[in-house]
Amino acid sequence: MPRVYKFTLFALFFIGFFDTTVAQRSATNYQSLLARTRQSNAYLNVNAFPTSDPGSIKVYGHFRLEFDFLTFTRSASTDKPDVEFATDIIVYVDVYKAGSVISERTEQPSESDLMRNGGNQRRTAGNQISSKSSTNGPVIPLATEAWTGRAEAKNYSQTISNRHFLEGQVHFDLPVGEYDFVFSIREESQTRIRPMGRVRYKVVNVSEPQTSYPIYLLEKALSDDEDSTKLLGYGNQVPYGSDFDLLIPIQANSNVENFSVKVSALEFGRRDTTTTKILADIELESDMVIQGTFTFRNNDKPFLINRIESDNRWVRLQIPASRFPNVPMKIEVLQTGFPAPYAFKNIQSKWVDIPTSLLNVSVAVDMMENLLESEEYKRVRRLNASEKEKYFREFWNPKDPSPQTEYNELMVEYYKRVDIAYERYSSATTPGYSSDFGKTYILMGEPDRVSRRFPPDQPTLEIWEYGTRQIIFQASSGFGDFKIVRTTN
């Protein structure tokens, strides 16, 4: 059974997110924080799995592009009237020997060099086996794959959202070795190819003895279906506050009960020294073993994999990360009698969709206006940064519906609603969370039904229904502002 070590020094889950230095600057408000901290992310992943053919390895390059990473234009399609914005893209993945001198891709491969290879992947003709340089140019890639796709958004808010994303994958047949996978993108509306990043990956044959084995990060299993699973898809990052699974190859002649998995928190000191604290220590058991190998379903669902029959052995186990703080971590697979780890992987916990307010204590307190009496709210706003943080913890800790975990679901839901209110209901004169629409949404959530009425010679009315309760808003300006005029039960 897993042994889980829980930190008690910091009880609240937002440790490491508050910027107390910035919090002291009077200029910091929600809008400036949003502008400073909004990051457009492209998550790049490489994984290799043995195929059902002995000795054969399939290498996959995956990517997940958040919509705010892309450049959208208005859609001209008449087939999908609900799609307002769209962008067509090509993602290129170039493979080089690890350590090669690489120049960024500036032009797309010619059509004569590309041939269709099923789905929406295009492959260069003939994968090379070794890196070569052109006569007077940079190193030529060992292989290049191109993926074409289209991102579609129903409204402008989706185009700047990190909650919507486009996924894709390409695959390679590569021999054992260490490679650099270089990702770049060209969009329909852009004239240049822009780099996305690179991933160094060592391709090994997990069916044969190795000095170190790969560890695969999977979404938490929601059922007993071992034949289908999904990779996390965030590179070496795992979503904060959520459990996840590990998939580890085990040699046929190894006794799985001689293995254990240790998860440690990494803490970096001022002199770049690293100390660790154990978060979990899990002894492997025989009922964790599954047999077969994994293959990806198709290009439309790039992170879904199916298990097929083979002699390969794996262990799949759940990591209780919902109990862990938001820190860098090291995963080690240890084998009795061997000093070096059988496998290891460094990962970073990442709060993928952290509400904007939780990045700064002053902003988080500012957004509590709906929860506090007027005089109390004014008093709290006058506190200094450390006093605000203390007040914040003392307010939200008792309201945590799952105190056994690091994640306070009630607090997260509240601040997610603040973000949604800002996106949906902001007008030229009022930020969404301060509008009557926004305040109602933050406190009450999604209405069961919304309708509008247009009385002659009177302002427009909008009615939100929650069960038998109605909240009636009236247009108060020509800029989208509405005020509550009455409530009925």
N, C-alpha and C positions, 0 to 999 in steps of 0.2 A: 504494500500500500504506500502511496506517496506521503512523504513527510513534508509539510509546508511550514516555512518559517515566516511569520508575519511581523513586519516592523510596527512598533508602537510609538516611535519617536514622532512621526508625522502621521496623524490619523486621517487627514483629509486628502482626497485624491488629486488635488490640483497642484501638488508639490512640483516645483520646478517650472511652472508656467508664469506665475506672477512676476512681473518686472517691477521691483520695488523702487529702482532708481527712476525709471520713467514715471512711476506712479506719483512721484513728488513734483513733476512738472505740471504746472497748471494748464498747459496747452493740450494735455492728453485728454481727449474725449473719445466717444465711440467712433466717430467718423475718421479722426486722425489715426486711431489705432487700427481701424479696418484698412486704411490706405497703406499704413506702414507694414502691416503683418500679412496681408493677403499674398500668398505664394501660389504660383501656378506650377503644378507638379506633373511630371511625367515619370511614372514608376517603371523601371526597366528590370527584367528578370531573365535569367538563363538557367535552364535545367536540362539534365541529360538522363535518359532512362534506357536500360537495355531493352532490346526488342525480343520477340519470341524466337528469333534466329540466334543461335549461340554465337557470342562474340560481337554481335552487331549492336551499335549504339545510335540512338536518335537524339539529337540536340535541338532544343527548342528555345527560341528567343521570344519572350512575351513582353507586351507593353500595355500600360493602362494610362490613358491621357485624360486628365481632368478637363472639363469643357473650358475653364478659364485659361487653360494653356493654349487653346486653339483660337484662330481668327475666323469669325463667322461673317457671312454676308446674307442679305435677305434672300430667301429661297424663291426661285422662280417656278418651282414644281406645282403643277395643278393636280397631281395625283394624290397629294397629301395636304389638304387645305389647312390642317391644324399645325403644320410645320411652318414657322415664320422665318427661321434662320437655319443655315446649313453651311457645311464646308466639306469639300472633297479633299482627301489627303493621300499621300504616298509616304509610307515609312520604309526607309532603307536600313538594312542591318548588314554591315560589312564585318567580316571575320579576318583577323590577323593573328600571326604568331604572337604570343605574349611578349611584350617588350619591344615590338617593332616601332620604328619611328613613323608615326601616322599623321597624315595631314587631313584636315576636315574635308568631307565631301562637299564640293561646290557645284557639281552638275550631276544630273541624273544619268544612269546608264542608258545608252542608246537602245531603241526598241529592237534593233537587230541583235543585241547582246542578251535580250531577255526573252524567255519563252514561258508561256502559261504552264502552270504546274498544278492545276486543280484549285477549286475554291477561289479565293482572291489573293493568292500568293503567286508571285512571279520569281523565277529562279534564273540566275546567270547560267549560261551554257557551260557546263563542265566545271566542277569544283576542283581546285588545284590542291596538291598535297603539301607544298612548301611555299613559304613566302618568297617572292621575287621582286626585284626592283625593275622599273622600266629604265631605259637607257639613261635618261636625264631627269627622271621624275621620281615621285615618292614610291614607297612600297605598294605593290599591287595586292589587293585583298585576296586571301585564299578563296573566299566565296562571298557572294552578295545575294541577299534576298530582298525582294520588294513586296510590300503589302499595300493593297489599295482598299480604302474604306470611306465611309461618309458619316459625319456626325450631324444630327438633326436636333434642333431645339424648338420648343413650342412658343417660347417668348424670350425677351431680352434677359430676364433674370436667370434663365437656365444657361445662357451663353457665358455668364460670369460666375457660374456656380462650380464649386469643387465637389458637389454631391452628385453631379452627373458626369459621366466619363465614357470614353470609347476604348474598347479593348481589341487586341489583335495578337497574332502570333505568326512566326515563320519557323521553318525547321531546316536542319542541316544533317548531312551524313558526314561526320568527321571522325578521324582516328583519335586514339587516346593522345592527350597532350594538353597544354595550357594555352588558352587563347584570349584575345581581347575582342569583345563584341562591341562594335561602334554603331550607335543608333542615331539616325538623323531623319528629318521630316521635311516634306514640301507640301504646302497647302495651295489649294486652287487660287486663292486671292493673293498669294505671295510669289514674287519672282525669284527668290533665292531659297536655297536649302539651308535649314538651320540645324545645328547640332543639338541632340538631346542628352547625350552622355555615353559613357562606356561601362562595360561590365567585364571584369576579368574572371574567367571560369576555367577550372581544371576538369577536363573530361576524363573519367576513369571507368573501367569496366568493373562494376560492383559485384559481378559474378566471380571475380578473381581476387586473391588476397591483395590488400593495399596497406600502405602505411597509415592512411587516414581515409575515412569514408565520408561521402556527402550526407547532409541532413536536409530533408525537405520539409517546408513549412506548409501546413494544410489548414483549411478552415475546420472549426470544430465539427465533428460528426454529429448530425442531427438525428440519425437513425442507425440501425444495425446493418445498413447496406454497405458492405465492404467492396462492392464491385464498382462503385462510383464515388468520386471525391473531387475536391476542388482545391487548387493551390491558392495561397493567400494573395499573391500578386502585388506585394508592396516591396519588392526587393528584399533587403535584409531587415525590413521593419515589420513589426506586428502591431495590429490595432490595440491601443491602450484600453484597458477595462474589459477585454474579452478573452475568454479561453481560446486556445488553438491546439492543433494536433501536430505531432511530429511523425514523420515516416523515415525509418532508418533501415538500411539494408543489413542483413545478418547472414554471415557465411553458413553454408549448409552443415558443416561439421562443428559449429559452435553451439554451446548450451546457453540458451537465452537467459537462464536464471543466474548466469555469471556476470550479467551486465546490469548497470544502473545508469540513470540519467540525473545529472546534477545541473540545476539552474542557479546561477549566481548573479547578484547585482554588482556592477562595476562602478567604483567611485574613483574619480581622478583627483589627485591632490594638486597642490600649487606647484610642485616640482615635477609634475607629470608622472608621479608614481601612482600605481593602481592598487587599490585594495578591493576585496570582494566580501560580500555577505551572502550566505546561502539562502535562496528563496524557496527551493524545493529539492528534495532528494528522493528519487523514485526508483525502486527496484523493479526490474522487468520480470514479467511472468510469462509462462508458456502460452496462456490464452490470449496474449497480445500479438502472437505471431500470425501473419497471413502469408499466403504463397501465391506467386504469380509475378507479372510485371505490369507496367502501366503505359497506356497510350492515350494520346489526346483525342477527343471526340471529333472535333472539326474546327475550322477557323472562325466560325461564328460564335463559339463559346470557348475561348482560348484557354481558360484556366480549369476547365472540367476534364478529368481524366477517368478512364475506365480501366479496371483490372482485367487482364486476360491470363489464361493458364500458362504457366511456365514453372521451372524448378527454382526460381529465385525466391528467397525468404526475406520477409520484412517484419518489422515491428511498428505498429501504430499505437501511439499512446497520447492521452490528453494532458496538456500542460495547464494548470489552474491559474492562468495569468490574470484573471479578474481579481485575484487577491494581491497582485504585485503592484508596487509603486511604479511611477513613470520614470524609469532609469534605463541606461544601457545594460544589457545582460549578456552573459556567456553561457552557452549550452554545451555541456560535455557528456559524451557517452563513455563510460568507464568500464573496463573489462578486468575482472579479478585476475591478478597475477601479472598484469602489464602496467608499467609505470606511465607510459604515454597514453593519452586519450585515444580510444578507438575511432571517435569522430568528435568534431567540435564546430561550433558556429557562434560568431558574435552577432547579436541583433540589437536593434534599438526599438524600444516601445514608442509608438507614435500615435498621438491622438489625432486621427485623420480629420475628423470634422469637429474639432474643438470649437465651442462657441466663442465668438470674438471677445466678449466681455471678460472671459476667464483668463485672458492674457495679461490683465492689468487690474490690480486690486481696486484702484479708484474708480475705474470704469465699471467694474463688477458691482461696487456699492452704489454708483449712480443709477444703475439699472434696477435697484431694489425699491424704487419709489412706489411701485404698485403694492408692495408688501408691508410698508411701514407707515405709521402715523406721521402726519406732516411735521410735527415738532421733532420727533425721533429721527426722521430722515434728515432734517436740517442739522441736527446735532452730529450724526454719524458722518456726514459729509465734511464737517469741520475737523475731524480727527486726522492725525498724521498717518503715514503709510502703515507703520507697524501696528498702530491701534486699529486701523481699518481692517487689516488682515486678521487680527485677533477677533474683532467683532464678527467678521465674515464667517470664520470658523465656528464660533460659538452659536451663530444663528443657524447654520446649515447642518452641523453635525447631528443634533438631535432629530433632524427631519430625514435622515438617511434611511430609506426603507430596507437596505441590505447592509447593515454595519459590518458584516463579516467580510465584505469586499472593500476594495479601494475606491469603488466607483459609486458616486451618489446619484442615483438615477433621477431623483426628484429635482435636484439642483440643475443637473444637465438639461432636463426637459424644460425647465423654466428659461434658461439662457438660450436654448435652441429656439424657443418661441420668440425671444427678443430678436434674434437674427432674422427669423422668418417675417416678423412684423416689420422690421426695417426694410427687407427686400420687397414685401408686398404692398405696404401701405404708406411708404414715404411719398410726400408731395413736394412741390416747389417751396413750400413754407414750413413744413413740419416733418421731422423724422418719424418714421413709421411707428416706433415704439412709444412715442409721445402722443400719437393720434388716438382718437376714441376707438377707431377700428383696431389699432394695434394693442391698446390697453385691454380691450375686451378679449382679443385673441390670446394675449399672454395669460390672462387669468382664467379664461373659460375654454380655450382650445378651439378646434374646428367646430363651427356650427353644423347642426344636422341638415339645415336647409338655408339657402340664401336666395332672396328674390328682390326685385326692384319694382317700384311703382313710379309713375310719371303723372302726378296730378296736374290738371290744366292750370297754367299761370302760377304754379307753386314749385318750390325746389324739389328735386328728385329725392325719393325715399328709398332706403335699403333696409330690408328686414332680415335679421339673423334669428333663427329659431334653434333653441336648445330644449328638446322635448316639448313641453307645453308653454315654455317661456319664450317670449318674443322681445328682442331688443331692436328698436327702430332708430335708424340714423337718418339725418337730413343733410343734404348738400349745403355747405356753408360758404363755398367759394367756387370759382370756376377752375380751380387747380386740383380737384380731386379730394378736397377736404370734406369730411362728414362729421357731424356732431350727434351725440345721443340726444334724442328729444323725448323719448319715453320708453318705459319697459312695462310689459304686460305679462301676467302669469297665466 
